[in-house]
Amino acid sequence: MKLTFAKGASLEDPARLFNASLDGNVRRAIDIHEGEEVEETAFKMLVRQAVALNGAGKSRTPKKAKS
């Protein structure tokens, strides 16, 4: 399975989970092969960072309906 993080190059990855798309400027990915285990705590931290990064700068105010 491949998990691609659109803004992965901006995320800290001290556990070095990213193992694919490392040469790009923006994207990073994790390839997980059958039977392979991923460090759960590090993975959760990476996902939380990605959620925070992707949510940053977005307006939380709902748009007004057109009349």
Backbone torsions as a table, in degrees:
resi	resn	phi	psi	omega
1	MET	NA	143.5	176.6
2	LYS	-117.2	127.7	175.2
3	LEU	-111.5	116.5	-177.9
4	THR	-106.3	132.1	177.8
5	PHE	-106.6	113.1	-173.8
6	ALA	-56.4	-37.1	-179.9
7	LYS	-115.0	32.4	-174.0
8	GLY	-59.8	-29.3	-179.9
9	ALA	-65.4	-19.0	179.7
10	SER	-90.5	-2.9	-177.2
11	LEU	-97.0	146.3	174.4
12	GLU	-79.0	136.1	-178.9
13	ASP	-135.9	66.5	-177.1
14	PRO	-63.6	-26.6	179.4
15	ALA	-83.4	-2.8	178.4
16	ARG	55.5	49.0	177.3
17	LEU	-73.6	-34.4	179.6
18	PHE	-65.0	125.6	-179.7
19	ASN	-135.1	12.6	179.0
20	ALA	-148.1	159.0	-179.1
21	SER	57.5	34.5	-175.7
22	LEU	-78.1	-17.7	-176.7
23	ASP	-89.0	-4.5	179.9
24	GLY	-81.6	167.7	-179.4
25	ASN	-89.8	-17.2	-173.4
26	VAL	-126.8	-52.7	-173.2
27	ARG	-80.8	151.4	168.6
28	ARG	-142.5	153.9	-178.3
29	ALA	-140.6	160.1	173.9
30	ILE	-122.0	120.3	173.4
31	ASP	-95.5	125.5	178.9
32	ILE	-118.3	120.6	-179.1
33	HIS	-95.6	156.7	-178.7
34	GLU	-53.3	130.7	179.0
35	GLY	85.8	-10.8	-179.2
36	GLU	-81.1	141.5	178.2
37	GLU	-107.5	146.9	178.9
38	VAL	-113.7	138.1	178.1
39	GLU	-60.6	109.1	-171.7
40	GLU	-59.9	-47.3	-177.3
41	THR	-63.9	-44.2	179.3
42	ALA	-64.9	-38.5	179.5
43	PHE	-64.9	-44.4	178.8
44	LYS	-61.0	-42.3	178.9
45	MET	-62.5	-41.2	180.0
46	LEU	-64.2	-43.1	178.9
47	VAL	-65.1	-41.4	178.9
48	ARG	-63.5	-40.8	176.5
49	GLN	-61.1	-43.7	-178.6
50	ALA	-63.6	-42.2	178.6
51	VAL	-61.6	-45.5	-179.7
52	ALA	-63.6	-43.5	-179.9
53	LEU	-64.7	-43.7	-178.9
54	ASN	-70.3	-27.4	179.5
55	GLY	-85.8	-17.1	-177.9
56	ALA	-66.5	135.0	176.1
57	GLY	85.8	-9.2	178.4
58	LYS	-84.8	140.4	178.8
59	SER	-72.2	135.1	177.8
60	ARG	-96.3	-1.6	-178.8
61	THR	-83.8	124.9	178.9
62	PRO	-65.6	145.9	178.1
63	LYS	-72.9	147.8	177.2
64	LYS	-74.6	143.0	177.5
65	ALA	-71.7	141.2	177.7
66	LYS	-74.6	140.7	-179.1
67	SER	-92.5	NA	NA
